[in-house]
Amino acid sequence: MNSLETKNREHKLRTMLKTLIAVLSAFAYCSSGLATENAKPNIVFILVDDTGWNALDVPADPAIPGSGSSFYRTPNTSKLALSGVRFSMAYSPAPTCGPSRTSIQYGLTPSTVGKFAENEPTNLPPAGDAMTSRLKAAHPEYRAAHFGKWHQRTRTPEDIGYDESDGQTMNAEGNQCPPDDPKLTFSLARKTNDFITRQVKNEHPFFVQVSFYANHLRYMALPETITSYEQCRDQATKYQNSPLWAAMNENLDTAVGSIIDTVDKLGVRDNTYFIYTADNGFESKVDQWKPAEQRTFHKAHPLLSHKYMISEGGLRVPFIVSGPRIPAGVSSRVPVVGWDIMPTVLEMAGAFDQIPKHVEGGSLLSLCQSGGNGTVNRRDSFMVFRYTKRQGNLDIAIVQDGYKFLRDIRSGKEYLWSLWDDLGEQRNLISAEPEKATMLRNNIDGYFQRLGWDQKEHTDWPSRLRGRNSRNQ
């Protein structure tokens, strides 16, 4: 074989080898892409405490002045909001901690589970029907953790499917903190980051809920952060003007940022969903004995009132969803609520068929992936709220089609507001729009009749309460 033939043969062999390598590389690339496509997503659920809808420095709705704060600094959470869909008409299940946290785990309203304030729930579904239980039943490879405030006495996190937790923690744990870890905010982030890191290392998909104690009473923050706000009091507004609260909120934002950074550094951001919301609106007690027409504005302005009230200021909260195939920079006015989280998490994990039939919430995933356009498919076309606190207010409300109907059970007085035109709930339309009032009245009464709750049992509560108090004196 002459030298020319030898060179031609070598060239053919090299060409064949290159072709084989290219084919193998392409197959490996496609296989890797398929694996990534089919990999179960990770889900990070961040639940913050006592935080109103306008606690971020990015507006919930750019067209609504006051839906974001000009005083608070939240660069990390705002960046998360801008990476996905943020909802400006988002509601907590209740205006207090316990009912909201119970509602979220089961996808049911507090009224359905019988949880209204400090009482224990009277109608919980089986533990196997809770969010994490159904997730693990569908896909046992998931690892789940809950860190931070639990605020539910009936069941532990482990009872309903969590592999790791801090136990049945309440508010007190968040008040016993070293000076460098106010509200345990930074240690909660470290626990969350450690859990995420371990699951990524062991190639487990994960669901983690971190329930921060901030921004609940007692208010705590790093001294240096407080000082930074004290030095810029001229930027405060009439309703948002506390350097301590602002500092606590910024420390919380720093912790949220560290969780996002961990997901980024581990290279799993493209396959991780984030959900961020709060259990109720801003803390205050100045209105808790007042009827609806006497309630005032607080940190949530232009929304009315605060925690403990089913006024908008007690119920509207930040709500952010970010993750795979969710477009960035979207602000949506579609109404969403905390009992939507359970079905949303299950659909994110590819376990939509595991959602129990009795669940009242609807998945938000397709709504988010469509850029916040569309509707949520729930059992009911409306959202119903009830808050009962011994010796306090007893209100029920329904939100539907941009309207809100509220009834004070004890006095029988009713209110109707158009939320698109009257965020502050100042103009009672009960006489001006009787047909709308009748529709909402019928819907809310029908809902509570379905639950077997007789509102008339509570109409004489003030006289019965006075009698009880006189006997106890």
Summary of the structure (lengths in Angstrom):
residues: 473
radius of gyration: 25.5
end to end distance: 117.5
largest distance: 118.4
contacts: 1607
relative contact order: 0.15
helix: 41%
strand: 15%
